[in-house]
């Protein structure tokens, strides 16, 4: 079987999602007390059949703050009064975080400061120093 590219495989990840609903805090009045609108998305990174080992390591490393010791990624949303909207929000947050975690940044190439820039900076410093020296009190000595 041919390996799929990441964007195509991302939608397959939804099969591995588990959702936990609970009552949310905040605005909503009596509605908040009756309905479980807070949605928590749980994704088992370590036991995922869709992510490769390399991708799993990257995700665990970059998202260590929101992954439990058991390797479960937890994302919650309680922004909306609607459970369905909160569920969509958690999915969106998940895919954004996963995409960011799986992008590999290019290593920074070290560069030197050009000699001309360094000389220009030193010249400007000297001019500024001379200006300040001219501002000092003049010492008049009568010999």
N, C-alpha and C positions, 0 to 999 in steps of 0.2 A: 504494500500500500504506500502511495506517495505521501510524503510529509507535507501537511498544509502550512501555508504561511501564517504568521501570527494573527493578523486581523481576521482571517477566516476562522481560526481556532478560538478566538476570543468569545464568539457567540456560543461555541460548544461548552464553554466554561459555565454557562448558566445552568446546565444540567447538574453541576456539582454544588450549586448554591443551596444553603439551608437558611431559612428565615425564622427569626424568633420575634414574636409580637408582644408588646407590653404597653401599659398605660403610660402616656407621655405627660410631662409636666408643662406648665406654661399656660398660654391663653387657650380659651375654649369653653370655660365655664363648666356647666354640668356635663357637657359632651366629653370633656377630658376624663371625668370620673367614671363614665360608663363604657367608653369604647377604647380598645387597644389600638392606638394609631402609631405608636413608636415602633419602628421596624429596625431590626438588627440583622445584617447580612453576615453569615458565617461561611467561610471558605477554607477548607482544609488544604493548605498549600503543599504540605509534605506528601499527602496521599493523592494528589491530583493525577489523573491519568492523562490529562491533556498537556500539561506543562512538561517540558523536558527537565532533566536533572540540572542542567546549567541555568535554566530559567528559574527553577525553584530556588537555587542558591542565591541568585541575584535578588529575587523577591524577598527572601528571608533576610538578606543582608540590608537591603535598602528600606524595608518596611518593618524593621525590628520593633519599632515603637508600638505598632498596632497588631502585632502577631503574638499570640499567647505562647507559653512554653510548650504546649502541645502542637504548635504549628498551625493554629487556626487564626486566620485573618478576620478581624471583627470591624465592621463599619456600621454605624448607627445613624438614623435620621429621624427627627421628630419635628421638623420645620413646618410641616403642613398638618392640617386637621384630617386629611385623607390618608388612610393606610396605603392605598394604591399609589398615591403620589410619593409618599415616603419610601415605598418599595422601589419606585423608579429612581428616586434620588440616591438611594444606596447603591443601586446598580451603576448609575452614572459615576458616582464617587469611586466605586471599585475599579471600573475600567480606566478612569483617569489615573488613579494611583498605580495600577498595574502597568499601564503604558509608560508612565514616568519612570517606574522602577526598572522596566526592561530596556529602556534606552541607554545605550552605552555612550558616555561622553568621550569626546576626543581628548587625548592627553595634551596638555598645554606645552607649547614649545617655548623654551626659554629664549629671550632676546636680550641683547645688550643695548644700553642707551647709547645713541650715536655721539661721537666725540664732539660734533658741532653743537649739539643741544647742551652738553655739559659745559662747554666753553661759554655759550650764551648765558646760561644760568649764573655762572661765576661772574661774568661781566656785569650782569644786572645787579648782583649782590654787591659788587664793588661800587657801582654808581649809587645804590641806595645807602651804603655806608658813608660815602662822601657827602651825600645830602645831609645825613644826620650829623656828621661832623661839623658842617657849616652852621647848624642850628645851635651849637653849644655857645656858651657865653665866651665873649672875647676877653682875654686877660690883658689889660693895659697896664704895663709896668713903666713907671717913670724912672729912667736911669739917670 
